Amino acid sequence: LAERRSTLDHFHTFIMTKGTTSFGKRHNKTHVMCRRCGKSSYHVQKSTCASCGFPAAQMRRYNWAAKAKRRRTQGTGRMRYLKTMPRRFKNGFRERTTAQSKHASA
């Protein structure tokens, strides 16, 4: 009976490995959605975003991550003000006037 018990114990023991069995224990969320950048990178316990650095005033950016800088730099959004600048510069930033006609008046 003692022999039988030891074989049964051996049969029912699960060896903890770094792989499959460990992955079954993952059911807590460390990162949730960030208010500023919208990515799921806001660390709940640290209360900082791994992507944009929220709640820090400056956005998180590093020169070693050139692609990440390119994704969120100036020109990737709507540019509500800047997109009109080339046209306004070309016309000398005139305001409250009507454009002069390019055709000579007869």
C-alpha positions in Angstrom: 0.0 0.0 0.0 2.9 2.4 0.8 4.4 1.7 -2.6 1.1 2.3 -4.3 0.6 5.6 -2.4 4.0 6.9 -3.4 3.3 6.2 -7.1 -0.1 8.0 -6.8 1.5 11.0 -5.1 4.1 11.1 -7.9 1.3 10.9 -10.5 -0.6 13.8 -9.0 2.2 16.2 -8.3 2.7 18.9 -10.9 6.1 20.2 -11.5 6.2 24.0 -11.7 7.9 25.1 -14.9 8.6 28.4 -16.4 6.3 27.7 -19.3 2.8 26.4 -19.7 1.8 25.8 -16.1 3.0 29.3 -15.1 1.0 31.0 -17.8 -2.2 29.6 -16.3 -1.7 31.7 -13.2 -1.8 35.0 -15.1 -5.2 36.6 -14.5 -4.4 40.0 -13.0 -3.9 43.2 -15.1 -0.8 45.2 -14.5 -1.5 47.7 -17.3 -4.8 49.3 -18.3 -5.7 52.0 -20.8 -3.9 55.3 -20.5 -6.0 58.5 -20.4 -3.5 60.5 -22.4 -2.2 58.2 -25.1 -5.0 55.6 -25.2 -2.6 52.7 -25.2 -2.9 49.8 -22.7 0.3 50.9 -21.0 -0.8 52.6 -17.8 0.7 50.7 -14.8 -1.9 50.4 -12.1 0.4 50.1 -9.1 3.1 52.5 -10.3 0.3 54.8 -11.6 2.5 55.9 -14.6 2.1 55.1 -18.3 5.0 53.1 -19.8 4.4 54.6 -23.2 3.8 58.3 -22.7 4.9 58.8 -19.1 1.5 60.1 -17.9 1.0 61.9 -15.4 4.3 63.6 -16.0 3.9 66.9 -17.8 6.3 66.2 -20.6 5.6 63.3 -23.0 8.0 60.4 -22.7 10.3 60.2 -25.7 13.8 58.9 -26.3 16.3 59.3 -29.1 17.0 55.6 -29.1 13.4 55.0 -30.1 13.3 56.8 -33.5 10.2 55.0 -34.7 8.2 55.7 -31.6 9.1 59.4 -31.9 8.0 59.3 -35.6 4.6 57.8 -34.7 3.5 60.7 -32.4 5.5 63.7 -33.6 4.1 66.9 -35.1 2.3 66.2 -38.4 0.7 62.9 -37.3 -2.5 64.6 -36.0 -5.0 67.1 -37.5 -2.6 70.1 -37.3 -5.7 72.5 -37.2 -3.4 75.6 -37.0 -0.2 74.5 -38.8 -1.8 73.1 -41.9 -2.8 76.6 -43.0 0.6 78.1 -42.5 2.2 77.6 -45.9 -0.7 79.2 -47.7 -0.9 82.1 -45.3 2.9 82.6 -45.5 2.7 82.7 -49.3 0.2 85.5 -49.2 2.1 87.5 -46.6 -0.3 86.8 -43.7 -2.8 89.2 -45.0 -6.1 89.6 -43.1 -9.3 91.5 -43.5 -8.7 92.2 -47.2 -9.9 90.8 -50.4 -7.3 89.2 -52.7 -6.2 91.3 -55.7 -7.4 90.0 -59.1 -4.6 88.4 -61.1 -6.4 89.5 -64.4 -5.9 93.0 -65.5 -9.1 94.9 -65.3 -10.1 96.3 -68.8 
